[in-house]
């Protein structure tokens, strides 16, 4: 099952140091790099290369580039519970693009990379849950 494979791969990234715009398991990644690394493990090459981005890209730009890319390559989820394997996209505040990604490992836990920390599995606490702007799943594989 795809969700089980996604979670198993994401857990292999735990402990990877945070590195902006990187995507190397055990070496360094940011939140997009984590999701990109899981994609590569499941499907091979990325369907499109992420453009260069500054740490404050969401505050400086317009639109929803991260969500738009997710809509091109992942399967949108609406309603229902958070389930293992879902990609969660968070919006920090109104008026700015959603800019943080995580992979759910169940209805109440997620794996993510954020500035100043290693990739970790953490609870989806209330402060995280209320910031979820989008949910997606990886496409099914054989």
NORBELDA-V881353 format. One record per residue. OMEGA is omega in radians with two decimals (NA if undefined). Layout:
omega
OMEGA
OMEGA
This chain:
omega
-3.08
-3.09
3.13
3.12
3.12
-3.12
3.14
3.12
-3.14
3.14
3.09
3.13
-3.11
-3.11
3.09
-3.13
3.08
3.02
-3.13
3.05
3.12
3.14
3.12
-3.12
3.12
-3.10
3.13
3.08
2.91
-3.06
3.09
3.11
3.07
-3.13
3.10
3.12
3.08
3.09
-3.11
3.13
-3.08
-2.97
-3.04
-3.09
3.05
3.12
3.02
3.13
3.06
3.08
3.02
3.11
3.09
3.11
-3.12
-3.05
-3.07
-3.14
-3.06
-3.02
3.10
3.13
-3.11
-3.04
3.14
3.11
3.12
3.10
3.11
3.11
3.13
-2.95
3.14
-3.10
-3.13
3.07
3.05
3.12
3.10
-3.11
2.92
3.12
-3.14
3.10
3.13
3.01
-3.14
3.08
-3.02
3.03
-3.09
3.12
3.13
3.05
3.07
-3.13
2.99
-2.98
-3.14
-3.11
3.00
3.06
3.13
3.04
3.11
-3.10
-3.04
-3.14
3.14
3.03
3.12
3.05
3.02
-3.03
3.07
-3.11
3.03
3.03
-3.08
3.00
-3.03
3.04
2.98
-3.10
-3.09
-3.12
3.03
-3.04
-3.08
3.14
3.12
-3.14
-3.09
3.00
-3.14
2.93
3.00
3.06
3.13
3.06
3.09
NA
